[in-house]
């Protein structure tokens, strides 16, 4: 379910980018997506760190 929501978010960003490019505001969706990808990266790193700590490797 989470993958589907992420996929929909990316599709909406692409569609909004095409629309906003016509208004010369195309950088806005990519700026917002950078926050989204940063959030995902932080969650993945935190999950890996927690897993390593539970396994005694960290």
C-alpha positions as CSV (number, residue, x, y, z in Angstrom):
1,X,0.0,0.0,0.0
2,X,2.8,2.4,0.9
3,X,4.5,1.7,-2.5
4,X,1.3,2.6,-4.3
5,X,1.0,5.9,-2.4
6,X,4.7,6.7,-3.2
7,X,4.1,5.8,-6.9
8,X,1.0,8.1,-7.0
9,X,3.0,10.9,-5.4
10,X,5.7,10.6,-8.1
11,X,3.1,10.5,-10.9
12,X,1.4,13.6,-9.5
13,X,4.7,15.4,-9.3
14,X,5.4,14.6,-12.9
15,X,2.0,15.9,-14.0
16,X,2.3,19.0,-11.9
17,X,5.8,19.6,-13.3
18,X,4.5,19.6,-16.8
19,X,1.7,22.1,-15.8
20,X,4.0,24.3,-13.8
21,X,6.7,24.3,-16.5
22,X,4.2,26.0,-18.8
23,X,3.9,28.7,-16.1
24,X,7.7,28.8,-15.7
25,X,7.4,27.4,-12.2
26,X,8.8,23.9,-12.9
27,X,11.3,23.8,-10.1
28,X,8.7,23.8,-7.4
29,X,7.6,20.1,-7.7
30,X,11.2,19.0,-7.8
31,X,12.0,21.1,-4.7
32,X,9.1,19.4,-2.9
33,X,10.2,16.0,-4.1
34,X,13.7,16.6,-2.7
35,X,12.2,16.9,0.8
36,X,10.2,13.7,0.2
37,X,13.3,11.7,-0.9
38,X,15.3,13.1,2.0
39,X,12.6,11.9,4.4
40,X,12.7,8.5,2.8
41,X,16.5,8.3,3.0
42,X,16.5,9.3,6.7
43,X,13.8,6.6,7.5
44,X,15.8,3.9,5.7
45,X,19.1,4.9,7.5
46,X,17.3,4.9,10.9
47,X,15.8,1.5,10.2
48,X,19.1,0.0,9.2
49,X,20.8,1.5,12.2
50,X,18.1,0.1,14.5
51,X,18.4,-3.3,12.9
52,X,22.2,-3.3,13.3
53,X,21.9,-2.3,16.9
54,X,19.4,-5.1,17.6
55,X,21.8,-7.6,15.9
56,X,24.7,-6.4,18.0
57,X,26.7,-5.2,15.1
58,X,26.6,-1.5,16.0
